[in-house]
Amino acid sequence: MTLLANDCSSDELLRTTLDLMNESLRRLVKLKIFPGIGWIKFVEVTQRCGGNIRPCFHILMIVKASYFGHGYLSQKKWAEVWQRSLRVDYSPTVSVKRLNPEQDLLIGLISESAKYCSNEAVILQLSQRVPNVKTVTIGGILRNYSDLLTPINITPASIFPSDSCAGGIPS
């Protein structure tokens, strides 16, 4: 799932927008309607034409198998729920895609989602522009397995091949 908010025009507004998005995500996961039992959130920030900065969250979410038969949220409903969580008067962009864990190994799904977070150089630039921003966070039942994602087991090089950069922010 990808969650967006409006573009920002400066690093100061980027910090404010990321704080708003993080608080909104906390509100979202507390809702009874939220189907995720575990998730990994990746932050992506891209420089847009005209100089604006676009922050977004890419979320790899685990749901119960029954979710697709009962309680399923359409993309339109996700957009409405995200809008309420953001507490904004515009309709934010939301993209939801079902992944098949039987065909893809967990590490492959994580790597696929992490590519949106960009490469090490872009993460370093983001941390310099907006200090103390976590580019990856883990929630729900996946917190019990966070030790599997330590640098000992997964290095940035294993997630971010040297030629991969999905946008990112220039220096």
N, C-alpha and C positions, 0 to 999 in steps of 0.2 A: 504494500500500500504506500502511496506517496501522498503526503499532505503538504500543501503550500499555503502561504499567506501573501499579502501584497509585497511588491518589491520595496526595497529601501534605497535611499539616496546617499547614505553615508555609513561609516563604520559605527557611529554612535547609534543611529537608528537600527543598524543590524543587531547590535547587542540588545536593544529594546525589543525588537521583533523576535529574536531567538528566545528571550526571556518569556515573552507573551506566548510563543508557540509551545515552550516547555510547560508552562503553567496550564495552557489549554489541553495539552496532551494528558497531564495529570488529571484534569477534570474529566476528560474523555474516558480514560481507563476506569474511572470510578463509577461510570454510568452502568446501570443494570443491563442496558442494551449492548454494551461492549462485549464482543464475543471472544476476545483474546485471552488465552490462559497463560501465554508466555510470548515475549517479543524481544527483538533486538532493533534498536533505533539507530539509524545512521544519519548524520547531518551532512547535507550538501549545500554549498553556497556557490552560486555562479555569477559571473559578471555578465550583465546583459548589454545589448547594444544601447547606446545612449548613456552608459555609465551606471545605471541602476544595478543593485545587488539583489539577487533572488535567493532567499533561504528556503530550503524544504527538508522535510523528514522523509526518509525511506524506512519503512517499518516491515520487517520480516516477522509475521505474526503466526503463532500456532493457535488453531481453534479446534474444538472438539469436532469429530466427524459428523455429528448430528447437526452442526451449524448449517450445513448446506441443505438440510431438509426442514429445519425449524429455526426461526430467528434470523434467517439470512437477510443481510442489509444490501440493498441495491446501491449502485454507485451514487445515485441521486440522494438516497437516504444518508449515506456516508457524508456527502457534501453538506447536507442539512445539519447533521450532528456535529460535524467539524465546525461549521459556522456558529452554531450555538456555543460550542466549547471555546472558540476564539472570542465570542461576544462581539462580533463585527456585523455591520449592516450590508456587506457585500457577500456574494457567493464565492467562497474560495475554491480553488482547484483541488480535486481529489481524484486519484487514480487507484483502482483496486484490481489486482490480478491474482488469480488462483495459481499456486504452484503445486506441483505434484511431488511430495516427498518420497514416494515409492520409486520414482524415476531418477530423482536427483539426491545425491548424498547431502547431508546437512552442511558439510563444509563447502560444497558447491553452491548451495543456496546462500550461505553466508557470504561467500566470495562474490557471487553475482550481485547481491544487495550492497556489499561494501564497495563495489567499484564506483557507485554513485558518490561515495564519500570522497573519492579522488585519491591521488597518490600521496606519498609521504611529504613531498615538497609543498603541495597545496595544503595539507593538514598543518604543516609548520607555518605557512603564510596565514592561515585562518587563525591559528593560536596566537600569532603576533598581532593580527588586526583586532581580534576579539579574545583577549586573555581569559583563561579558565573556562573555555567552552569544551564540554565533552563531545567528541565527534561520534562516539559509539556508547550507547547505554543499553543495559539489559534489564528486563522486567518480568514480573510474573514467575512462573515455574522455572524459567531459564536462569534465574539468579542462582538456583541450586547447582547449575552447571557452568557458572562463569569461570571457574578454574580451568575449564577446557579451552578457554579463549585467551589464556595468558600468553605473553610473548614466548614462553618456552615452547608452547605447542603450535601457535599460529604467529608467524612473524609478519610484519608489514609487507615484506617481499613476497610472501606466499599468497597474500591477499591482493596486493597491488603490483602486478607486473610492471617493469620499468617503463613500458611504452603505453600504459593505460592512464588516461586522464579524461574523465567524463565532464569536461567543462572546467570547473575549478575557478579560482580567482587569481588574476595576475598580480604580480608584486608592484 
